[in-house]
Amino acid sequence: MDCLTLLKGVSIKKLSPSIVGGGITLGLGLKTGFSQWIAILSSQLIGKPANEWVIFTLSSLVGFFLSYPASNTGAANVACPLAAALATANGFNPIPPILGAAIATRLPSSLSSTTPSMAIVYSSGYIRMRDLFKVGIVSDTIRLVILLLIGFPLAKYFLALKGTA
């Protein structure tokens, strides 16, 4: 199914052109084989046999670190196809790594560039970048550790409930 068939003309008009265009461009760009090449390269670095938790962790870390210099939407548009390719290249269900990558792109908040709300807080002038970074890096690390500890078991549990584990 093509991504454009999912969006009707009316709903596209309501969305920001940069979000729609950026998402479609990144998605089509990763269909060229780049994500499969990254998956094969990563599989060789991880070694065989890779387990699902390692794939989940790697996908989450990619999403987490991509989200610092990029927007959350852009990071998710890159990290999720990479997570899917990495999981399928190793013979695993791609849903848990995709969930890990998608959730991880929402975690960073220690820089004013990570989310619009952090940019608003920083631009108010009441908070210095150093203070924002100190508190943010601690909270980011705690949230990432929690995701890595409980994200994969929860994803597997919900997939088992759905019957697709």
PESUL-V301498 format. One record per residue. N is the residue number from 1. PHI is phi in whole degrees, -180 to 180 (* if undefined). OMEGA is omega in radians with two decimals (* if undefined). Layout:
n->{N & N}
phi->{PHI & PHI}
omega->{OMEGA & OMEGA}
//
This chain:
n->{1 & 2 & 3 & 4 & 5 & 6 & 7 & 8 & 9 & 10 & 11 & 12 & 13 & 14 & 15 & 16 & 17 & 18 & 19 & 20 & 21 & 22 & 23 & 24 & 25 & 26 & 27 & 28 & 29 & 30 & 31 & 32 & 33 & 34 & 35 & 36 & 37 & 38 & 39 & 40 & 41 & 42 & 43 & 44 & 45 & 46 & 47 & 48 & 49 & 50 & 51 & 52 & 53 & 54 & 55 & 56 & 57 & 58 & 59 & 60 & 61 & 62 & 63 & 64 & 65 & 66 & 67 & 68 & 69 & 70 & 71 & 72 & 73 & 74 & 75 & 76 & 77 & 78 & 79 & 80 & 81 & 82 & 83 & 84 & 85 & 86 & 87 & 88 & 89 & 90 & 91 & 92 & 93 & 94 & 95 & 96 & 97 & 98 & 99 & 100 & 101 & 102 & 103 & 104 & 105 & 106 & 107 & 108 & 109 & 110 & 111 & 112 & 113 & 114 & 115 & 116 & 117 & 118 & 119 & 120 & 121 & 122 & 123 & 124 & 125 & 126 & 127 & 128 & 129 & 130 & 131 & 132 & 133 & 134 & 135 & 136 & 137 & 138 & 139 & 140 & 141 & 142 & 143 & 144 & 145 & 146 & 147 & 148 & 149 & 150 & 151 & 152 & 153 & 154 & 155 & 156 & 157 & 158 & 159 & 160 & 161 & 162 & 163 & 164 & 165}
phi->{* & -83 & -63 & -73 & -73 & -77 & -105 & -85 & -56 & -69 & -71 & -66 & -65 & -81 & -89 & -67 & -60 & -69 & -71 & -64 & -63 & -64 & -65 & -66 & -63 & -65 & -62 & -69 & -65 & -79 & -78 & -74 & 112 & -63 & -66 & -68 & -64 & -62 & -64 & -66 & -62 & -65 & -62 & -69 & -72 & -69 & 94 & -106 & -85 & -80 & -103 & -64 & -66 & -65 & -64 & -61 & -64 & -62 & -64 & -65 & -66 & -62 & -62 & -64 & -77 & -70 & -77 & -69 & -84 & -116 & -70 & -63 & -65 & -64 & -64 & -67 & -66 & -94 & -70 & -67 & -63 & -65 & -63 & -64 & -66 & -65 & -68 & -70 & -66 & -99 & 81 & -112 & -64 & -78 & -64 & -59 & -65 & -65 & -62 & -62 & -66 & -66 & -68 & -65 & -70 & -92 & -78 & -61 & -150 & -91 & -120 & -69 & -86 & -75 & -141 & -60 & -65 & -70 & -66 & -66 & -61 & -67 & -71 & -66 & 89 & -83 & -123 & -87 & -60 & -62 & -68 & -60 & -70 & -61 & -71 & -65 & -68 & -68 & -67 & -62 & -64 & -62 & -66 & -66 & -62 & -63 & -61 & -68 & -79 & -112 & -64 & -67 & -61 & -67 & -62 & -64 & -63 & -68 & -67 & -66 & -63 & -76 & 89 & -118 & -71}
omega->{-3.13 & -3.13 & -3.13 & 3.10 & 3.10 & -3.12 & 3.08 & -3.11 & -3.12 & -3.10 & 3.10 & -3.13 & -3.13 & -3.10 & 3.08 & 3.14 & -3.12 & 3.12 & -3.12 & -3.12 & 3.13 & -3.14 & 3.13 & -3.14 & 3.13 & 3.13 & 3.12 & 3.12 & 3.14 & 3.08 & -3.09 & -3.11 & -3.13 & -3.12 & 3.09 & 3.11 & 3.09 & 3.14 & 3.13 & 3.11 & 3.12 & 3.12 & 3.11 & 3.12 & -3.14 & -3.09 & 3.13 & -0.13 & 3.05 & 3.08 & -3.04 & -3.12 & 3.10 & 3.12 & 3.10 & -3.12 & 3.13 & 3.12 & 3.12 & 3.13 & 3.09 & 3.11 & -3.12 & -3.07 & 3.05 & -3.06 & 3.09 & -3.12 & -3.06 & 3.04 & 3.14 & 3.13 & 3.12 & 3.12 & 3.11 & 3.12 & 3.10 & -3.01 & -3.07 & 3.04 & 3.07 & 3.11 & 3.12 & 3.14 & 3.13 & -3.14 & -3.11 & 3.09 & 3.12 & 3.07 & -3.12 & 3.05 & -3.07 & -3.04 & 3.13 & 3.10 & 3.09 & 3.09 & 3.12 & 3.14 & -3.12 & 3.13 & -3.10 & 3.12 & 3.12 & -3.03 & -3.05 & 3.12 & -3.06 & 3.09 & -3.13 & -3.12 & -3.02 & 3.13 & 3.09 & 3.14 & 3.10 & 3.08 & 3.11 & 3.13 & -3.12 & -3.10 & 3.11 & 3.13 & -3.13 & -3.07 & 3.09 & -3.13 & 3.13 & 3.13 & 3.10 & -3.12 & -3.11 & -3.13 & -3.10 & -3.09 & 3.09 & -3.13 & 3.09 & -3.13 & 3.13 & -3.14 & 3.11 & 3.12 & 3.11 & 3.11 & -3.10 & -3.13 & -3.04 & -3.08 & -3.10 & 3.10 & 3.11 & 3.11 & 3.11 & 3.13 & -3.13 & 3.04 & 3.09 & 3.08 & -3.13 & 3.14 & -3.11 & -3.08 & *}
//
